[in-house]
Amino acid sequence: MRIIRKGSHTKYELKYHFAWITKYRYPVLRGKIALRVRALVRMLCAEHDVIILSGRVVPTHVHIFVSAPPNLAPAKLIQYVKGATSRKIQQEFPEFKKRYWGQHFWARGYFVASSGTITDETILEYFKHHDEQDNEDDFKIARFGL
């Protein structure tokens, strides 16, 4: 799925797969809570110019595959999403106050992987076929640029 997005002075294609779990892996993401988590994630992503390409809310965790702008680090994005959803869910569903007494709905940490349309090998092959000067160095200077 190729999506080249444009900024004022950039063209980019940055996609990330995120996954995060509920605290203690409690299977609470069901019914109204699952629907509300999904709605909040959609809203927060839209606020940060992030396009959700696909996603799943299952009882113990959430997965999203997104296209994000280059000015938004993956760590910042997940911080916004987890923080805001945790706060809202605990405000809207007071029954979680006892279960999640530390005011954290989500467990610490998350999984993130980047995704692209070309492989590492393709990029390395591209670099390899430019004018080589120093066989000991992996960060070369092309002669035609001097």
C-alpha positions in Angstrom: 0.0 0.0 0.0 1.9 3.0 -1.3 1.0 6.4 0.2 3.2 9.3 -0.6 2.1 12.3 1.4 3.1 16.0 1.0 4.0 18.7 3.4 4.9 22.3 2.5 8.4 21.4 1.6 8.5 17.6 1.9 7.3 14.4 0.4 7.2 11.4 2.7 6.1 7.9 3.2 6.4 7.0 6.9 4.4 4.1 8.2 4.5 2.5 11.6 2.9 -0.5 13.2 2.1 0.1 16.9 0.8 -2.3 19.6 0.2 -1.7 23.3 -1.5 -3.6 26.0 -3.8 -2.9 28.9 -2.2 -2.8 32.4 -1.9 -6.3 33.8 -3.2 -7.5 30.5 -6.7 -7.3 31.8 -9.1 -8.2 29.0 -11.3 -5.1 29.3 -11.4 -3.8 25.8 -14.8 -5.1 25.0 -18.2 -3.6 24.1 -18.6 0.1 24.9 -15.0 0.4 26.1 -13.5 -1.1 22.9 -15.7 1.2 20.8 -14.7 4.3 22.9 -10.9 3.4 22.7 -11.2 3.0 18.9 -13.0 6.4 18.6 -10.4 8.1 20.8 -7.5 6.6 18.9 -9.1 7.8 15.6 -9.7 11.3 17.0 -6.1 11.7 18.4 -4.5 10.4 15.2 -6.6 12.8 13.1 -5.6 15.7 15.4 -1.9 14.9 14.7 -2.3 14.4 10.9 -1.8 10.7 11.3 -3.8 8.4 8.9 -4.9 5.0 10.3 -4.4 2.5 7.5 -5.6 -0.5 9.6 -6.2 -1.4 13.2 -7.6 -3.8 15.7 -8.9 -3.5 19.2 -8.8 -6.9 21.0 -9.6 -7.5 24.6 -6.0 -7.1 25.9 -4.4 -4.8 23.4 -4.6 -2.4 20.4 -2.8 -2.6 17.1 -2.6 0.3 14.6 -0.8 0.6 11.3 -0.5 4.3 10.5 1.0 6.8 8.1 2.6 9.7 10.1 4.2 13.0 9.2 8.0 13.3 9.6 7.7 16.0 12.3 6.0 13.6 14.7 8.3 11.0 16.3 6.8 7.6 16.9 7.5 7.9 20.6 5.6 11.2 20.8 2.7 9.8 18.8 2.3 6.8 21.1 2.7 9.1 24.1 -0.2 11.3 22.9 -2.4 8.3 22.1 -1.8 6.3 25.3 -1.9 9.3 27.6 -5.1 10.8 26.3 -7.0 7.5 25.9 -6.0 6.4 29.4 -7.2 9.7 30.9 -10.5 9.8 29.0 -11.3 6.1 29.6 -10.8 6.5 33.3 -12.9 9.7 33.4 -15.7 8.2 31.4 -15.7 4.7 33.0 -15.3 5.2 36.8 -15.4 1.5 37.4 -11.7 1.5 36.3 -10.7 3.7 39.2 -10.3 0.8 41.6 -8.8 -1.7 39.1 -6.3 0.8 37.8 -5.5 2.6 41.0 -2.2 4.0 39.7 -4.1 6.1 37.1 -2.6 4.1 34.2 -5.0 2.2 32.0 -2.2 1.0 29.7 0.9 -1.0 30.6 4.3 0.6 30.3 5.9 0.4 26.9 4.7 -0.4 23.5 5.8 -2.1 20.2 6.7 -0.1 17.1 8.1 -1.1 13.8 8.5 1.0 10.7 7.3 -0.2 7.3 8.4 0.8 3.9 8.2 -0.1 0.2 11.9 -0.7 -0.3 14.2 -3.0 1.7 17.4 -2.3 3.4 19.2 -4.3 0.7 17.8 -2.0 -2.0 19.1 1.1 -0.3 22.5 -0.5 0.3 22.7 -1.6 -3.3 21.9 1.9 -4.4 24.7 3.3 -2.3 27.1 0.6 -3.6 26.7 1.6 -7.2 27.8 5.2 -6.7 31.4 6.2 -7.2 33.4 4.4 -4.5 36.6 6.0 -3.1 37.3 4.3 0.3 36.5 0.6 0.6 37.0 0.8 4.4 34.2 3.4 5.0 30.5 2.7 4.7 29.6 6.5 4.4 31.2 7.4 1.1 31.7 10.6 -0.9 30.9 10.4 -4.6 33.6 11.9 -6.8 31.2 13.5 -9.2 30.0 15.8 -6.4 33.4 17.4 -5.9 
